[in-house]
């Protein structure tokens, strides 16, 4: 992944968030959540600033970012799509659902569409096993998704008129 140059404004924002949490290494997860909510993702350059401000190693920050599936090191699309690959979802066909999203969007896991409208990722477990296989688009949960439903899910967001979700 190419290196990015952080703006002074972004660096200031990161420092402010760290300061809001007392520059305490024990607040690392809270800091990461806040920074990601403001910047959208946590590239290596952001992680380096956080590590310096909290006086922890970059390796520790990277370890937390890569361990928790909530965190991302790549920018997400306007509508981030996450396919649950937990056991129940996998057994009930999540792999085929993922393949259809990849085909329809012409992207791989971890990528965004050229217009940055959609990004595609996998999750370990959403916690809605009774609705397997589960797909999340942003915060909206789609249950019992089949490959045949993928086109309609994408269409809802392409048209910008996503209907209300039934949350699990």
C-alpha positions in Angstrom: 0.0 0.0 0.0 1.5 3.4 -0.9 2.4 5.8 1.8 0.1 8.7 2.5 1.0 12.1 3.7 -1.1 13.2 6.6 -2.3 16.8 6.7 -1.4 19.0 9.6 -5.2 19.1 10.3 -5.4 15.2 10.5 -2.3 15.1 12.8 -3.8 17.7 15.0 -7.1 15.8 15.2 -5.3 12.6 16.1 -3.3 14.4 18.8 -6.5 16.0 20.2 -8.3 12.6 20.4 -5.3 11.1 22.1 -5.2 14.0 24.6 -9.0 13.6 25.2 -8.2 10.1 26.5 -5.3 11.4 28.6 -2.6 10.1 26.2 -3.0 6.7 28.1 -1.9 3.6 26.4 -4.7 1.8 28.2 -7.1 3.8 26.1 -5.8 2.5 22.8 -9.0 0.9 21.6 -11.1 3.9 22.4 -8.6 6.2 20.6 -8.6 3.9 17.6 -12.4 3.9 17.5 -12.6 7.7 17.7 -9.8 8.3 15.1 -11.4 5.8 12.7 -14.8 7.4 13.1 -13.3 10.8 12.1 -10.8 9.7 9.4 -12.6 6.7 8.1 -9.7 4.3 8.4 -6.4 3.7 10.2 -3.4 3.6 7.7 0.1 3.0 9.0 0.9 6.7 9.1 -2.1 7.3 11.5 -1.0 4.3 13.6 2.5 5.8 14.0 1.1 9.1 15.3 -1.2 7.3 17.8 1.7 5.1 19.0 3.9 8.2 19.6 1.1 10.1 21.4 0.2 7.2 23.6 3.8 6.1 24.2 3.2 2.6 23.0 4.9 0.6 20.2 3.7 0.8 16.6 3.6 -3.0 16.7 1.1 -2.9 19.6 -1.1 -0.4 17.7 -0.9 -2.5 14.5 -1.6 -5.7 16.5 -4.9 -4.2 17.8 -5.9 -2.8 14.4 -5.4 -6.1 12.7 -6.9 -8.3 15.4 -10.3 -6.6 15.6 -12.4 -6.8 12.4 -14.1 -3.5 13.2 -10.8 -1.6 12.4 -9.7 -1.1 8.8 -6.4 0.0 7.3 -8.0 0.8 3.9 -10.6 3.5 3.1 -14.1 2.1 3.0 -16.6 2.8 0.3 -19.7 5.0 0.9 -21.6 1.7 1.5 -19.2 -0.8 3.1 -20.4 -4.4 2.5 -19.4 -7.1 5.0 -20.1 -10.7 4.6 -20.2 -12.8 7.7 -18.0 -15.9 7.4 -18.7 -17.4 10.8 -19.5 -21.1 11.0 -23.3 -20.8 10.6 -23.1 -18.4 7.7 -20.3 -20.3 6.0 -22.2 -23.6 6.3 -25.3 -22.0 4.9 -23.6 -20.5 1.8 -21.8 -17.3 2.7 -19.0 -18.3 0.3 -21.4 -18.3 -2.7 -22.9 -15.0 -1.5 -19.4 -13.4 -1.3 -18.5 -14.8 -4.8 -21.6 -13.1 -6.2 -20.8 -9.7 -4.6 -17.3 -10.0 -6.0 -18.7 -10.7 -9.4 -21.4 -8.0 -9.4 -19.0 -5.3 -8.1 -15.9 -6.5 -9.9 -13.8 -6.1 -6.8 -12.0 -8.4 -4.4 -12.2 -8.5 -0.6 -10.5 -5.5 0.8 -11.1 -3.3 -2.2 -13.5 -0.5 -3.1 -15.3 0.1 -6.4 -13.7 2.7 -8.7 -16.4 5.2 -7.8 -15.8 4.5 -4.1 -19.5 3.7 -3.6 -18.9 0.2 -2.3 -16.2 -1.7 -0.5 -16.2 -5.4 0.3 -15.0 -7.2 3.4 -15.5 -10.3 5.5 -16.3 -10.6 9.2 -15.7 -13.4 11.6 -19.2 -13.3 13.1 -22.0 -10.8 13.3 -23.8 -12.6 16.1 -27.0 -13.2 14.1 -26.5 -16.9 13.4 -30.2 -17.6 13.2 -30.3 -15.4 10.1 -27.4 -17.0 8.3 -26.0 -16.2 5.9 -25.8 -12.6 7.0 -24.6 -9.5 5.0 -24.2 -6.0 6.5 -24.3 -2.9 4.4 -23.1 -0.2 6.7 -25.2 -0.8 9.9 -28.1 -2.5 8.0 -28.3 -6.3 8.4 -29.6 -8.6 5.7 -30.5 -12.1 6.8 -30.8 -15.4 4.9 -29.1 -13.9 1.9 -28.8 -16.0 -1.2 -26.6 -15.3 -4.3 -29.8 -14.4 -6.1 -30.5 -11.5 -3.7 -27.1 -9.8 -4.2 -28.1 -7.8 -7.3 -31.2 -6.3 -5.5 -29.2 -5.4 -2.4 -26.6 -3.6 -4.5 -29.4 -1.9 -6.5 -31.0 -0.4 -3.4 -27.8 1.4 -2.6 -26.9 2.4 -6.2 -30.3 4.1 -6.4 -29.7 5.8 -3.0 -33.0 4.7 -1.6 -32.1 1.8 0.8 -35.1 0.7 2.7 -35.2 0.4 6.5 -33.5 -2.7 7.9 -34.8 -5.4 10.1 -32.1 -5.6 12.6 -31.2 -8.8 14.3 
